[in-house]
Amino acid sequence: MSTPQRKKPSWMDDKDWAAMAPTLDAARDEAAKAAAEKAAKEAETKAKCTAWHSAKPRWITQRVQVSAGIAGNERSWDVEPKYADKQVLNNAKCPYCWKD
């Protein structure tokens, strides 16, 4: 029969934790630094995204073909195609959030 394991005294736990404290503090500091850098980068991206959305017009003027032309010989048209400037929705995507 094996003898039961004795419980480790609490002062030994304290000693172990005291030995690991500098390592844990360094890891915590590194994690906090990485989190701060990530938050700064996200804030910068959010600011750029907001600026892009506020500067983008909802409607844009675009030249569109109104009626198709009828081709004549290889160098000219029998009936020229007609074009007009029309207001169309701006469907450009934001390069930061990929939304309209």
C-alpha positions in Angstrom: 0.0 0.0 0.0 1.2 3.4 -0.8 1.3 6.1 1.7 -1.1 9.1 1.1 0.5 12.2 -0.3 1.0 14.9 2.2 -0.4 18.3 1.5 2.2 20.8 0.4 2.6 23.6 3.0 1.3 27.0 2.0 4.6 28.7 2.7 6.1 26.5 -0.1 3.4 27.8 -2.5 4.2 31.4 -1.4 7.8 30.7 -2.1 7.0 29.3 -5.6 4.8 32.2 -6.4 7.4 34.7 -5.3 9.9 33.0 -7.6 7.5 33.3 -10.6 6.4 36.9 -9.9 9.0 38.6 -12.0 8.2 36.4 -15.0 4.5 37.0 -14.6 5.0 40.7 -14.2 7.1 40.8 -17.4 4.5 38.8 -19.3 1.7 41.1 -18.0 3.6 44.2 -19.0 4.3 42.8 -22.5 0.6 41.9 -22.9 -0.5 45.4 -21.8 2.0 46.9 -24.3 0.7 44.7 -27.1 -3.0 45.6 -26.2 -2.2 49.3 -26.2 -0.5 49.1 -29.6 -3.5 47.2 -31.0 -5.9 49.7 -29.5 -3.9 52.6 -31.1 -3.9 50.9 -34.5 -7.6 50.2 -34.3 -8.3 53.8 -33.3 -6.2 55.1 -36.2 -8.1 52.8 -38.7 -11.5 53.8 -37.2 -10.5 57.5 -37.7 -9.5 56.9 -41.3 -12.7 54.9 -41.9 -14.9 57.7 -40.5 -13.0 60.3 -42.6 -13.5 58.2 -45.7 -17.2 57.7 -45.1 -17.8 61.4 -44.3 -15.9 62.5 -47.5 -17.7 60.0 -49.8 -20.7 61.5 -51.7 -23.8 59.5 -51.8 -24.6 60.3 -55.5 -22.0 60.8 -58.3 -22.4 62.1 -61.8 -21.5 59.4 -64.3 -21.5 59.4 -68.1 -23.7 56.6 -69.3 -24.8 55.3 -72.7 -28.5 56.2 -73.2 -29.0 54.6 -76.6 -26.8 52.1 -78.5 -25.4 53.1 -81.9 -25.9 51.3 -85.1 -22.7 50.4 -86.8 -22.1 51.3 -90.4 -19.0 50.3 -92.1 -15.8 49.6 -90.1 -14.9 53.2 -89.6 -18.2 55.0 -88.9 -21.6 54.8 -87.4 -24.9 54.9 -89.2 -26.4 56.2 -85.9 -24.0 57.4 -83.3 -24.5 56.1 -79.7 -26.0 58.7 -77.3 -24.5 59.5 -73.9 -25.7 61.5 -71.1 -24.5 62.6 -67.6 -26.7 60.9 -64.9 -26.7 60.9 -61.2 -26.1 57.4 -59.9 -25.5 55.9 -56.4 -21.9 55.8 -55.4 -21.2 52.1 -54.7 -17.5 52.6 -53.8 -16.4 50.3 -50.9 -14.5 51.7 -47.9 -10.9 50.3 -47.9 -10.9 50.1 -44.1 -14.2 48.4 -43.3 -15.3 47.1 -46.8 -18.8 48.5 -46.5 -20.6 51.0 -48.8 
